[in-house]
Amino acid sequence: MPKAILEFTLPEDLDAFKVAQRGVDYYCIILEVQRLLRDFRKYENSDPKKYKDYFESIQRAVNEAQTEDIS
């Protein structure tokens, strides 16, 4: 079975290290954004407040991912 090892020189590569650690979280956020956008397009004749809710959900998920501290 192939393996991959990522090495980081800390503290210089701390940002890259955090991005690598959060990769799965970022991927999940992208999937959620895709789902919300698909719903947005599907229900474009729906209640405008619902659109606002979709975009607020996207913004909240992205903000949480960016500000979460990994120790």
N, C-alpha and C positions, 0 to 999 in steps of 0.2 A: 504494500500500500504506500503510495507516494506521500511524503510529508513536506511541509513548508515551515520554516522557522523565520519569524520576523525579529530583527534585532534593532534596538533604538539606543542611541547615545543620549542619555538623560543628563542634564535638563535641556540640552540643545534641541532635541527632537521631541519634546513633550507634546507639542501640538499634533504632530504626526502620530504619536503614540496614542493620544486620546481619540483621534479619528479612527485608528485601527481598532481600538477597543470598542468603539460605538458603532462599528460597521453594521451589525445586525439591527440595531435600533434605527439607524438611518434608512436602511432598506425597508423596514416595517413602516416608517413614516412615508416613504415614497409610495408604497403600496396603498396606504390609507389615503394619501393625496389623490392617487389615481382613482380610487373608488369614489371619493367625494366629487371629483371632477366628472366622472362618468354619470353619477347621480345628477349633478348640476345640469349636464347636457340633456339627460333623459327627461327631466322635469322642468325644462326651461319655461314652460307656460304656467308653472306653479306659483305659489306664494313667494313674492320677492324677499320676505323675511327669512325664508328657508335658505335662499342663496347667501344671505348675510351670515346665517348660522354655519353654512358649509365653510365659508372663507374664514370665519373666526376660529373654527375647529382646526383648519389648516395652520393658521397663524399660531394658535396655541401649541399645537404639536411641535412645530418647528422651533418656537421660542423655548419650550421646555427642553428639547434636545440640545439646543445650543447652550443653555445656561446650566444644565445638570453637571455637577462636579463629580468626577470619578477619582477616587483615591486609590 
